[in-house]
């Protein structure tokens, strides 16, 4: 079974799989981390993705979003 709560540092979580997908398909982003938290009462998955955009200034990347579930 897969865990919904976790970080990209923990094996066997959706966060790790999302991080691997980002590394594969978004080549401009490096040092990616993904944190996920399933908030049962709100019925959402809260996701935070951070990294560094691979450009001359190594811009910090931050994206925070929620996914509604059932």
C-alpha positions as CSV (number, residue, x, y, z in Angstrom):
1,X,0.0,0.0,0.0
2,X,1.1,3.6,-0.6
3,X,1.1,6.3,2.1
4,X,-0.6,9.6,1.4
5,X,1.3,11.4,4.2
6,X,5.0,11.7,3.7
7,X,7.9,13.4,2.1
8,X,10.0,12.7,-0.9
9,X,12.7,11.4,1.4
10,X,10.5,8.4,2.5
11,X,10.3,5.5,0.2
12,X,7.0,4.1,-0.9
13,X,4.9,7.3,-0.7
14,X,3.1,9.3,-3.4
15,X,5.4,12.2,-2.6
16,X,8.4,10.1,-3.7
17,X,6.7,9.1,-6.9
18,X,5.7,12.7,-7.7
19,X,9.3,13.8,-7.1
20,X,10.6,11.1,-9.4
21,X,8.1,12.2,-12.1
22,X,9.2,15.8,-11.7
23,X,12.8,14.9,-12.0
24,X,12.1,12.9,-15.2
25,X,9.8,15.4,-17.0
26,X,10.8,18.8,-15.7
27,X,14.5,19.0,-16.5
28,X,14.8,22.7,-15.5
29,X,14.1,21.9,-11.8
30,X,16.8,20.5,-9.6
31,X,17.1,19.7,-5.8
32,X,13.4,18.9,-5.8
33,X,11.6,18.1,-2.5
34,X,7.9,17.1,-2.2
35,X,5.9,17.1,1.0
36,X,2.3,15.8,1.2
37,X,-0.2,15.8,4.0
38,X,-3.6,14.1,3.8
39,X,-6.1,16.3,5.7
40,X,-9.0,14.0,6.4
41,X,-11.4,16.5,7.8
42,X,-11.0,18.8,4.8
43,X,-10.8,15.9,2.4
44,X,-7.8,17.4,0.7
45,X,-4.2,16.4,0.0
46,X,-1.9,19.4,0.7
47,X,1.2,19.3,-1.5
48,X,4.3,21.5,-1.3
49,X,7.0,21.2,-4.1
50,X,10.3,23.1,-3.8
51,X,13.4,23.1,-5.8
52,X,15.9,25.3,-7.7
53,X,15.3,26.4,-11.3
54,X,18.4,25.5,-13.2
55,X,19.3,29.0,-14.7
56,X,22.0,31.5,-14.3
57,X,20.6,32.8,-11.0
58,X,19.5,29.4,-9.5
59,X,16.1,30.8,-8.7
60,X,14.3,29.2,-5.8
61,X,11.1,27.4,-6.8
62,X,8.1,27.0,-4.5
63,X,4.6,25.7,-5.3
64,X,1.9,24.9,-2.8
65,X,-1.4,23.4,-3.8
66,X,-4.3,21.2,-2.6
67,X,-6.0,18.3,-4.3
68,X,-9.6,17.5,-3.3
69,X,-10.3,13.9,-2.7
70,X,-13.7,12.1,-2.9
